[in-house]
Amino acid sequence: MHPASVDVWPATWDQTRRCLRVGLIVQAVESLMVAPALARAAPQLPSAILCRAILPALLASVAAQKDSRPLILSYPVLDGTRVKANSSRYTTASAKTLAERLAVLDEQMEKMLAQADQVDGEERDLFGDSVSPTTLPANLANLERRQERLHQALKAAQKADARRQGSSKRPARVPVADPESAILPNKEGGYHPNFNPIAAVDGECGMIVDADVVNHIGEAETVLPVAERIESNFGRKPAQMLADSAFATGANLSKLEADGVEALMPVEQTQLPDGNPAARADPREPVAEEDWPRLPRRARTQKLDRAAFVYDVERDCYWCPMGRKLSFADVRTKSRETGEASIYQVYRSESCAGCRLAGECLAGKGNRRTVMHDQHEAARRKVAARLKTESGRAAYARRAHLAETPNAVIKEVMGLRRFLLRGLEKVRTEWLWACTAFNIRKLIRLTEILGAEGVNKPA
């Protein structure tokens, strides 16, 4: 629904206020169905789509009342939070435990089915065809539902074990009550089954223009779908998209740049200390010895970081802090769970013999330093350069307030700190309704501001 298709103000504004005050969010949304076509389509729309469908209409109504000034899609700001799942932290199990429980349950069900067959035969002898052959006894139906939940939890545990293969010897544990949630750390301390809701907020009006939920830490995979839905719902691309470093994957940055959307997301190069001595006028000259302690280092090993090496675009090589050349040597491919393989270009020094920084640079028994970057390095450099400009820093400075406000209001004011529903799709629907309620609060406040400014309110 393009906002231009809606040009009238909702006639039931007072009704919307009354509904909102008593928490009747669905009724409040229904009272804001201002377009006849949208009103006719609304009963058939799934609730997960409804808030995305009505938001362009609501914002267009506000824009129409304010001299048609655009209020949407200046620059969406993307951020995620963590909300507890409707599952206990103490009822988790590994794949081995779940398989053992299923074996016991299967044996119990076989015995009860045999007993039920015997009883059915006796009842048919007494009552004939009046006995239903398709209805399970209540105790068997309960066991069957429990069996299905355990099967879902077992699949989730096996999938989690496959992801952790090679990185951890401990088996993954999944919440049995809601296996689609994930055990994640909470800011208040400890671990709990959680979901990761995402909200994209418009930088001009502060309303949520898109939302989603993921059940793992990989929030970055939501960036491109959010950008596509925003363009589909509002009829145009955003000029910029702001987010923190968790969303700044190479694939996201490359695709946004290709689509003409300026990404303002901190990448590796922007997180280095100011005045990196490796950034010198002539990288073929060594860094001054008094500046060696300030060279970027890896946090864990304290060896020289890749940022201490300067990439030469024209010569397609790197220069080390001692002015030695690292030439292109190889191409490596690494598969990713997201589907896109990372293709790395490998650069290696010809010799590190006699280098005074070798002890701070080489790892293990290696005698030559290797540096590599993937196919998205050009996009990272472009974003890093943009964030170092005055306009880039000023634009990104707006992110924290805009991104954190909806999460704070939804969790603190509206009280959504634990989802009521279970399963990813149902949780996603619950989050979308919460975002819709947040937008209605903002819309009501905006009408009060418009009224104070002397803009005519609807009849």
N, C-alpha and C positions, 0 to 999 in steps of 0.2 A: 504494500500500500504506500504509494508515494504521497508525501505530505501535501503536495499541491492539489490533490484530489479532495481535500477536506477544507472548506472555507467558512464553516459556521461554528459558532460557540455552543457548547452543550447547554441545552435548555433546562437541565435538571441539576444545576450546580448546588443549590441548597440541599437537595436530596443526597448528593455526593458527600457534602460536608457531614450530614447527619450519619450516613453509613460509616464514614471513616472514623468518626469519633467513637462509635461503639464497636469498632473492629470488624465490621462487615465488609471486607475487602472485595469480595466477589460482587456484591451488590453495588459497591462504589464504582467498580470498573464498568459494570453494565450500564450505570447511569451516565457514563461518559462516552457511550457509543454514539458519536455525533454524526457519522456518515451513514446514510441509509444502507448502502451496499455492505458496509462493514457490520452494521447492526444485523443484517440478514445472515451474514456469514458467521457471526460470532458463535451461535449455538453449536455449529458443526466443527468449530476449531478446537483442537486439543488445548488444554490449559497451558501446556508448555509453550505453545506458539502464541497464545493470546496476547501476552504482554508485549511481544515483539510486534504484533499486528497493530495494536492500538497506540503504541507510543508515537509513531509518526503523526497520527491524527491529533493526539493531544498537544504535541509541540507545535504543530501547524496552527492550531487554534490560538495558542499564545502568540505566535509570531504575527498572526493576522490582526491581533488586537494592539500590537506595538508597531504600527506603521510598517508592517510587512518586513521588519528587520529580521534576518535569519538568526535563529537562536540555536541552531543545531549544526553538528558536524564541523566545528572549527578545528578541533584536534582531540580525538578520543584519547583518554588516559586509561591504561589497562593495569589492573592490579588484582592480586589474589589474596585470600585469607584462608583460615582453617576453622572449620566448624565440626564439632563432635558428631559422630554417627549415633544412631539409636541402637547401641550395642555396648556391652560391658567390656572393659579392658581385661577382666578376669576370665572371660569365656572364649579364649582363643585356643587354637589347636594346630598342630603340625599335620602334614599329609599322612605320616605314619599313624598318628593317633586317630585321625578321621577314618582311615582305612580299617583300623581295628574296630572302631565303633560301628562302622557300616557292616562289617562281618558279623558282629554280634546281633545287630538289628535284622540283618537278612535271615539269620538262623531263627530268630524269634518270629519273624513274619511268616516263614515257611511252616512253622509249627501251628501258628494261629490260622493260617490259610487252610491247612489240613483239617483243623478242628471246625472251621467255618464250612468247608465242603461237606463234612459229615453232618453238621446241623442242617445245612441246606437240603441235603438228601432226605433227612427225616421230616423236614417241614413240607417238602414237595409231596411226600407220601401222605401227609395229613391234609394239606391245603391245596394241592394241585398247582395250576399255573398262576395263582394269585400272588405267589412269592416272586419278587423281582430278582432276576439273576445278575443285575448290573450294579446294585447298591451294596457298598461295603458296610460292614458293621462299624459303629462309631470308633471302637478301639483300633480296628485295622486302618480306618481312614486317618486317624491321628498318627499312626506309625508310618503310613505312606507319606504324609506331609513331612514328617521328621526325616525320613529317608531321602526325600527330594532335597531338603535343606542341607543335609550332610553331603550329598553328591555335589551340590553347588560349591560348598565350602572346600571339598576335596579338589575340585577342578581349580579353584582359586589358589589353593596352597601349592598344587603342582606347577601352576603357571608362575607363581612367585619363586619357587625353587629353581625353575629354569632360568629366570632372570638373574638370580643370585649365583648361578653356577660359576665357579672360579673366583668369586669375590668374597664368599663367606662359607665357612664350613658348617655353620649352624643352620638348621632347617628353618624355613619361614613359618611363621604362625599367622593364621588368619582369624578374624572374628567369625564365630559360628553363626550368630544371630543375623549378621549382615556381611556376608563374605565379599561383597562388592566394595566395602570400605577398606581402608588401609591403616595399619598401625603406624602412626607418625608422632613425632614429638610435639608437645604443646608449649606455647610460650609461658604459660603459668607453671610449667614443670611436669615431668613425667611423660608417659606415652599413653595414647588412647586411640581407639578406632575413629578415624577422621575422614572427611571429604574436603576437597579444596575448591571452594566456589570462586569464580572469576567474575568481575564486573568491569565493563568499559564505560567510562563516564565522559560526557561531553565537556570540553574545557570552557565553553562559554556559559552554558546554563546550569551545569552541574548535575544534569539528569543522567541516569543510566541508559545507554543506547543499545547495549547488548550484554548478555550474561551467559555463563555456562558453569558446569561443575565437572571436575575430574577427580578420579579416585587414586591419584598418585602425585608425586612431587613434580612431575613434568608439566608444569603450567605453560611452558613455552609452546607446546603443541596447539594451544588455543588461539594464538595470535592470528594466523592466516584465516582460519574459519570465521573468527570475529570480524576481521576486515571485510571478508566476502559478504557476510550477512549484513553488515552496516551498509555496504554499497547497494545490496539488493533491497533492503528495507527503506532506505532514504533516497535512493536514486542517484547518488553520487559518492565518489571516493572522498575520504578525509584527506586533508592536505598533509597532516602530520599524525604520527601515533607515538605517544609517550608511554614508557614502561620502565621498570627497573631492570637490572642486569640479568635476572632470572629468565626473562623473556628474550634476551638478545642472542639467540642462536644464529649461527651463520646462515642457515637455510631461511630463517625468518627475515633477516636483514637483506639478503639477496633478492628475495621475492618482493618485499616491500619496495625496494629501490627500483626493481624492474616494473612495478605497477605504478610508479610515480608518487609513492607515499613516503614522505621523509620520516625516517625512524630516528627518534631521540631516545636511545637506550644505551646506557654505559656498557662499553666493551672493554676487553682486557687492557687496551692501550690507554684508556682514560682513567684507569684505577691506579696508575703508577704515581710515585711521588713527583711533585713538581721539580723541574730542573734536573731531569735525568741526564747525567753527564755523557751517556752514550749518544745522545742527539747532538752531534757536533757538525761543524761546517764541512769538514772533509773527513768522511768516515775511514779513509785510508790511513789517517794519522791516529796514533794510539791515544787513549784517554789518559790525561795527566794522572800520575801516581797518587797525588793527594785526593783525587776524586774517586778512586777505586772503592772505598767503603760505601759510597753513595750509589753504586751500580745496583740495578734491580736484582733481587735474589728470590729464589723459590722459598716459600715459607717453611716447608718441611725439611728440605735438605740443605738450605742456605747456599746452594750452588747458583751460579749466575743464571738468571732467567733469560728467556728468549728475547725479552724487551731490551736486553743489553746488547743485542745484535741489530745492526741497522740494515734494512732491506734496500737494495739498489734496484729500482724498477727498470732503469735503462739497461743495466748489465745482467739483470735477473740473477742476483747473487746477494749474499749477506756479508757484512764486514763485522768482525769481532771487535771487542774493546781494545785489542792490541793492533788493530789495523790489518789483520790477516783476512784473506778472502775465503768464504765458504761457497763453493760452486755447486750447481745443480748436479745431483748424483742419481736420483732414483724417484720412482712413483710408487706409493703404497696405497692400498685400498683397504678400508676397514668397514665392515657392515655395521649397521645401527638398527636398534629395535624400531625406530621410527620409519624405517623403510628405505630412506635415502642413504647410500653408502658415502662415507667420507673419503675423498681422494686427496692424498697428501703429496706435496712436492717436497722431496728431501734434499737438503743442502749440507755438504760435508766439507770440512777444512782439509786442505792438502797435507798439512803437517802441523802438529802442536808442539813439536820438539823444542825445548828450550824456552817455552813460554812461561813467564813469571806468574801468570794467573791460572796456570793449568790446574793447580790444586784446588782452586775455587770454582773451576769450570767443568772439568771432566768428572764423570761419575764412574765409580767402580774401577775396573781395570782398563777402561777405554783410553785410547791414545789419540783419538781425533774427535773433535766436537761436531755434533750433528744438530741441525735446526730444521724444522719443517713447518709448513702451513698448508691449510686445506683450500678447496676451490672457492671458499667464501671470503678469503682474506682481503680482497679488494673492497668488498662491501664493508667489512669491519673498519678498514682504514678510512673509508669515506665517512662513516658514522662517527668515528673517533675525531676526525678533523672537524666535523660539524659541531660536536659538543665542546670543542675547545674554543670556538668563536664566541664573541660576546653575546650575540643573538641566540646561539645555541644554549649557552649557560642560562640565559634569562628565561628561555622557553622551558628548559628542564626544571628550573627552580619552582615552577608552578605544580610539578607532578605530585609532590608529597601531600599537600593539602587536598587537591582534587581527588586523588586516588584513595586516600585513607578515610575521607569523610563518609562515603556510603557504608563502608565496612563498620565504622564506629557507630553510626546511627542504627544500622540494622542489628548489630550485636548488642549494643548498650541500651539504646532507647527502645527498640522494638523487641529486644530480648531473645533474638535468635542465636543462641549459643550451642544448641543441640537440635539436630533435625528430628522431626517426629516420624517421618516415613523411612522405609528401608528400600534398598536397591537404588542403583545409580539413576535410572530414569525418573523414579518417583522423587528422589532427592533433588534432581535437576528441576522438576516442576515446582517443588516447594521453594527453591531458591528464586525461580523466576517470579513467583507470586510475591515473595518478599521484596524483590526489586521493583515490581509494579507498585506495591504499597509505598515504597520509598519515593517513587516518582510522583505519586498522587499527593504525598505530603509536600513535596517541592512545588507542585503545580498550584496547590491551594495557597502556599506562601507567596508564590509569584503573582497570583491574582490580587492578593492584598497589597503587594508593592505597586502593581499597576494602578490599583484604585487610589493609592496614596499619591501617585504621580498625576492623577487626574484623567487617566485613560478610562473611557466608558466601560463599565462592566456590562455583562450580558443581561438581557431582560429576564 
